[in-house]
Amino acid sequence: MLTRDDDESYFELSPANFFEVSYEVPFLSGKNLPSLTSKEGKKFTLPSPDFLTGEETFASIGLGYNLEGIALRVEVQKPVERVFYPEIREGDSFEVFIDTRDLKTTGYATRFCHHFFFLPELVDGRKAGEITRFRGEESHPIADHNELSLKIHTTKKNYTLEIFIPSHCLYGFDPVEFDRIGFTYRINRPQEASQHFTVLSDEFKVEDQPSLWSSLTLKQSQTREHQ
């Protein structure tokens, strides 16, 4: 927070709000991303956002896509402590925000926007789901949580989430006609600061600001490029 001598307060924005983050998402053969520390996995790893957000980076995120959907791999270098549902932000959880058309014209979620969550433990029969909130007539059918694929690997020191969101759970997802998506994420920790990709929660309501999500290009596979 910035202040003047007369104690009038001003809102301070992080550097992430002054740069447009863009990235190419590799085409993935299959539904599972390899370990992000492997040679193959490194090409799917998203860049660390800490130089823009100023936050501690405690997790690595991998992202890939194909015509069947979007795959993510979340490698958190901290152990699972507590998990809650539906109060997912009070414990360990991963949230991902996707706009299948990367529209930058509204300050609210359109029918192409999606807000998914994934938990490192099963709670009340849930470990994943869609919790997108719409305004007015802008909506799409909420994805069945049973359709979201999640594999969980935990140790005493860390945990990994292997995620696949099928294309039928992504309204408007058509990488042949629309090769760009809006994207950001938030990784929550109990009683600790979250890790964000671009939009910080203490500055904006992430789910209501798709215009601030990063723009990711869906890189075409070599096979498809030569068809």
C-alpha positions, 0 to 999 in steps of 0.5 A: 500500500502506498501512502502520502504524508497526509495518510491518504491511502492509494492502491498499489498494483503488482508488476503483473498488472502491467505486462501481458503474459503470453505462452505457447502450450505444446500439443500433447499426445495422450492425457498425462504429462511427464514429470516436470523435472524430466527432459520431456516434461520441461517443455510443458512447464509454465514459466515461474510467475514470481518475478511479476507477482513477488510471491514465493513459488512453491509449485511447478505447473505443467500444461498441455493440450490436444483435441480431447482436452487440456492436461495439467500437472501440479507439483507442489513442493510442500506436504498436504496439511488440510483439505476442505470442501466446499471451503476449498481456499481454506486448505490445500487446493488448486484452482484453474481458470480457463477462457476457451475464446480468450475474450478480453472485453468484459469484467465478468465471466462469459459463457466461455469461462471456466473455474475448476478446482482440484483437491489433493484428498477426497473430501465429502465425495469430492476431489474436483469440480467446476464452480464457475459463477456467471452473470445474467444470461451468460452461462454454460452447463456446469461440468459433472465432477465425475468427468474431471480426471484427477490422479493424486500422488502424495509423500510426506514432503510434497504432492502431485496432481495429474489433471485432465479436463476433457473437451466436453467439459470446456464450453467453446473449446475448439483448438482448430478454429480458436488457437488461443485460450485465457488462463490463470491459476491459484494454488492455496495453502492453509494459513499461507500465501497462495501462488498465482500465475498472473492475477493476485487475489488481494488485488482482484477477484480472479474469477471475475477478471478474465480480461486479466488472465494470460493469453496462451497459444495452442501450438499446433503439432507438426503432423497437423501443421503439414496436413 
